[in-house]
């Protein structure tokens, strides 16, 4: 599927009435990180961004948010790092227009072909977008190239054992990963020093599916299928030596 077609189909997913009911005008389209006491989906999405940003140096001057969606996470990163250029990147012109309305800096970019100078970026963040890339391995190689030595990579990613319930068009077949060990190996193969890869499905995917049931009354079995389709919700952190 070409980038334009994929972007248009993904835009339609964001615009769907039930998704609008779930996310409202938050600027998010994420699963989120549901710590104990997390009150709602927006709070969980904010917490996810904070978790990914936790390894970004305080003095970072250039941060790339790859697959930025409609800008909620990029806005939070911009607020957290006010002295940095935080650039939201996406292939969808409509999503970037929405993000721009939230006051963030955006650019049309393909995650596996970044028009960014080598060694110029302090941090690359990808919040629940890498599963859609063609492929993760190519994205990790590009992230490694654009990062300066000492720069950080932070990724929240979903590894599915069955792509049918969520839509197989979302996940290129060549992007399939079986395990967290294989996921970490892809990162180190790109040259990174791996910090950690951990499964947080219990704090991310499952509480999100519970929230979905609230806007899908009468379709609980469908949500059950979606919940069961995930193998791992991976949080991964790495550094360029």
C-alpha positions in Angstrom: 0.0 0.0 0.0 1.4 3.4 -0.9 1.8 6.1 1.7 -1.0 8.3 0.4 -3.5 5.5 0.5 -2.4 4.4 3.9 -2.6 7.9 5.3 -6.1 8.3 3.9 -7.3 5.1 5.5 -5.7 6.0 8.8 -7.3 9.4 8.7 -10.7 7.8 8.3 -9.9 5.6 11.4 -9.2 8.7 13.5 -12.4 10.4 12.2 -14.7 7.5 13.0 -17.5 8.5 15.5 -16.6 6.0 18.1 -12.9 7.0 18.1 -14.0 10.7 18.4 -16.2 9.7 21.3 -13.2 8.0 22.9 -10.6 10.7 22.4 -12.7 13.8 21.9 -10.5 16.8 21.2 -7.5 15.6 23.2 -5.1 15.4 20.2 -4.3 11.8 21.0 -4.9 8.5 19.3 -2.9 6.3 21.7 -3.4 3.4 24.1 -1.7 5.2 26.9 0.0 4.1 30.1 -2.5 3.4 32.8 -0.7 3.5 36.2 -2.6 2.9 39.4 -4.9 5.8 39.9 -5.0 6.9 36.3 -8.3 8.7 35.9 -9.0 8.5 32.1 -7.6 7.9 28.7 -6.2 11.4 28.2 -4.3 11.1 31.5 -3.0 7.7 30.4 -1.8 9.2 27.1 0.0 12.0 28.9 1.6 9.4 31.1 2.8 7.4 28.1 4.5 10.5 26.6 6.2 11.2 29.9 7.5 7.7 30.1 8.9 7.9 26.6 10.5 11.3 27.4 12.0 10.1 30.6 15.3 9.2 28.9 15.6 12.4 26.8 18.3 14.7 28.1 17.0 17.9 29.7 19.3 19.9 27.4 18.1 18.3 24.2 17.8 20.8 21.4 16.2 18.7 18.6 13.6 16.0 19.3 11.8 14.0 16.5 8.3 12.7 17.2 7.8 10.1 14.5 4.2 9.2 13.6 2.9 12.2 15.6 -0.7 11.7 14.7 -2.8 14.8 15.4 -0.3 16.3 17.8 -1.4 15.7 21.4 1.9 14.0 22.3 4.0 16.4 20.3 2.3 19.3 22.2 3.2 17.7 25.5 6.8 17.1 24.4 7.0 20.8 23.3 5.8 21.9 26.7 8.2 19.6 28.5 11.2 20.8 26.4 10.5 24.5 25.7 14.1 25.2 24.6 14.2 22.4 22.0 12.9 22.1 18.5 10.3 19.3 18.8 9.3 18.2 15.3 6.3 16.1 14.7 6.6 13.9 11.6 3.9 12.0 9.7 2.9 11.0 6.2 -0.7 12.3 6.5 -1.2 15.9 5.5 -4.6 16.0 7.3 -3.1 14.7 10.6 -0.3 17.2 10.4 -2.7 20.1 9.8 -4.6 19.0 13.0 -1.3 18.9 14.9 -0.3 22.3 13.6 -3.5 23.8 15.0 -2.2 22.6 18.4 0.8 24.9 18.0 3.4 22.3 17.2 6.1 22.3 14.5 5.4 19.6 11.9 6.8 18.1 8.7 5.7 15.5 6.2 8.2 12.6 6.6 8.4 8.9 6.0 9.9 7.2 9.0 12.2 5.0 7.0 13.4 7.9 4.8 14.0 10.9 7.1 15.2 14.1 5.3 17.3 14.9 8.4 21.0 15.4 8.5 23.0 12.6 10.0 24.0 13.1 13.7 21.8 16.1 14.2 19.1 14.8 16.5 19.1 14.4 20.3 16.1 12.1 20.7 13.8 10.0 18.4 10.4 9.1 19.9 7.8 6.9 18.3 4.6 6.4 20.3 2.6 3.5 18.9 3.6 4.1 15.3 6.4 1.7 14.5 4.0 -1.2 14.0 2.9 0.6 10.8 6.3 1.2 9.4 7.7 -0.6 6.4 9.7 -1.7 8.3 10.8 -1.3 12.0 14.3 -2.4 11.0 14.6 0.4 8.4 13.2 2.9 10.9 15.7 1.9 13.6 18.5 2.3 11.0 17.3 5.8 10.1 16.9 6.7 13.8 20.5 5.6 14.4 21.7 7.7 11.4 20.0 10.9 12.4 20.9 10.7 16.1 24.1 12.2 17.5 26.4 10.0 19.6 24.7 9.7 23.0 21.3 10.4 21.5 18.3 8.4 22.6 15.6 6.2 21.1 12.3 5.7 22.9 9.5 3.6 21.4 6.1 2.3 22.4 5.1 -0.4 20.1 2.5 -3.1 19.6 3.4 -6.6 18.6 0.4 -8.6 17.3 0.2 -12.3 16.9 -3.1 -11.8 14.9 -3.5 -8.6 12.8 -7.0 -9.5 11.7 -9.1 -7.9 14.5 -7.3 -4.5 14.2 -7.0 -4.6 10.4 -4.1 -6.3 8.6 -3.7 -3.3 6.4 -2.2 -1.4 9.4 0.8 -3.8 9.8 3.0 -4.6 6.8 3.7 -8.4 6.7 7.4 -7.7 6.6 7.1 -5.8 9.9 6.1 -8.9 12.0 8.0 -9.5 15.2 7.5 -12.6 17.3 9.0 -11.7 20.6 10.6 -9.0 22.8 13.9 -10.7 22.3 13.6 -10.4 18.5 12.5 -6.8 19.0 15.6 -5.9 21.0 17.7 -7.7 18.4 16.4 -5.4 15.7 17.4 -2.4 17.7 20.9 -3.6 18.4 21.3 -4.7 14.8 20.9 -1.1 13.9 23.9 -0.2 16.1 22.2 0.9 19.3 23.1 0.1 22.8 19.9 -1.4 24.2 18.7 0.0 27.5 15.6 -2.1 28.0 12.6 -3.7 26.3 9.7 -4.6 28.5 6.1 -5.8 28.0 3.6 -3.4 29.6 0.4 -4.8 28.1 -1.1 -5.0 31.6 -0.6 -1.3 32.1 -1.4 -0.2 28.6 -3.3 -2.5 26.3 -5.7 -4.2 28.7 -7.0 -1.1 30.5 -7.3 0.7 27.1 -9.5 -2.2 25.9 -11.6 -1.8 29.0 -12.1 1.9 28.1 -13.0 0.9 24.6 -15.9 -1.2 25.8 -17.5 2.0 27.2 -17.9 3.4 23.6 -18.7 0.1 21.9 -21.8 -1.0 23.7 -23.1 -4.2 22.3 -19.8 -4.9 20.6 -17.9 -6.3 23.6 -17.0 -9.5 21.8 -15.4 -7.5 19.1 -13.3 -5.7 21.7 -12.5 -9.1 23.2 -11.0 -10.2 19.9 -9.0 -7.0 19.6 -7.7 -7.4 23.1 -6.7 -11.0 22.5 -4.9 -10.1 19.2 -1.9 -8.5 20.9 1.1 -10.5 21.9 3.2 -7.7 23.6 3.0 -4.0 24.2 6.6 -3.1 24.1 8.4 -0.1 25.7 11.9 0.1 24.4 14.8 2.5 25.1 18.2 2.6 23.5 21.2 4.9 23.1 23.5 5.6 20.1 27.0 4.9 21.3 
